[in-house]
Amino acid sequence: MEFIYPRQSETSGTAPSGYQIPQHAPYPPKTAGLGGTPTVHTDIPITVIFLLLFIAGAVAHMTIFQVNMRRGHKFIMSGMMFGFCMARITTCVMRIVWATRPRHVPIAIAAQIMVAAGVVLLFVVNLIFAQRIIRAAHPNSGWHPFFTHSFTAIYVLIVIALIMVITANVQSFYTLNSNTKRIDRDIILFGGTFYTVVSFLPFPLVIGGLVIPRKTRIEKFGSGRFRTKIAVLLTAAFLLCLGAAFRVGTNFKTPRPRNHPPAYYSKACFYVFDLTVEVLVIFLYVVVRVDRRFHVPDGSKGPGDYSGKNVSDEKEEFERTASGPTIMSEEEVFDDAPQHHSADSPNGEGRV
């Protein structure tokens, strides 16, 4: 949830009717925000449900991470999703505390910061998955230094934008200067727009990688069908982009007074477009076992590494030792030919 102050022209320099400006900072917001101020009877029961869901997600992802590490199967993204769940657990706790102390502005600030900060981890996870799909479909282009450095630049910009948004949000509670509030609003809108673009990036990256003619065969990695990897990633990207687009779209609307919030700032919209979409992504990644589907050999540095041509084939070793049913191989339409050949098999062809 983001409290965004209106521009001076939008308020004509006056406070809403019945609103008294406090004599000291931090100052409570004068305009409505997504979800509004939480209440004990409405928000606490709902937030407790989400709290339990994020706890379950954290346990699931950390369990997967620890089990894989003991098998020598490193998948850092499971740890990142555990970190996201922990951030959302803190968010839910802060929102419950805020509901019991609705006039405590510092608690409102902390709750707002936690809502804005956590989701960037999921954006980064999706970009990593998209990068792996591109490198598998176009090894030479995907491993080109320009492409690699571009992703690094995006990650740096994500961190910088997060710092800017948090600073602007906090500062907006500690100033009454209209020009400063205008600048804070512009920074928050820029950050929201940037994150929406980042959440959408997997679509042009993956679709472009499929449309552009390939010069080599797809370097299969992880377990399962290549098309399933794409479907899982784009589904998660759609959910996260939906939430990000809704948040920034409503923030661009003309701010409304706190006592007359618009319908798109309702509590239902907050829980659906902020927390529900994130819960769906977290459990989607647990159910489809992205730790298997998107795993690549450790030390991959260039073309051929994903398919195991240049490194030891640890992927097959993991699949032999991992519990659970084996996911079927890819169909021919997605370049599902065997990846290796063996001299022991007839005609020099072997099966993986």
Helices and strands as residue ranges (DSSP letters): H 8-11, H 40-70, H 76-100, H 105-118, H 120-137, H 139-142, H 145-172, H 178-200, H 202-211, H 226-251, G 263-265, H 267-270, I 271-276, H 277-287, H 290-293, H 314-321, G 332-334, G 346-348
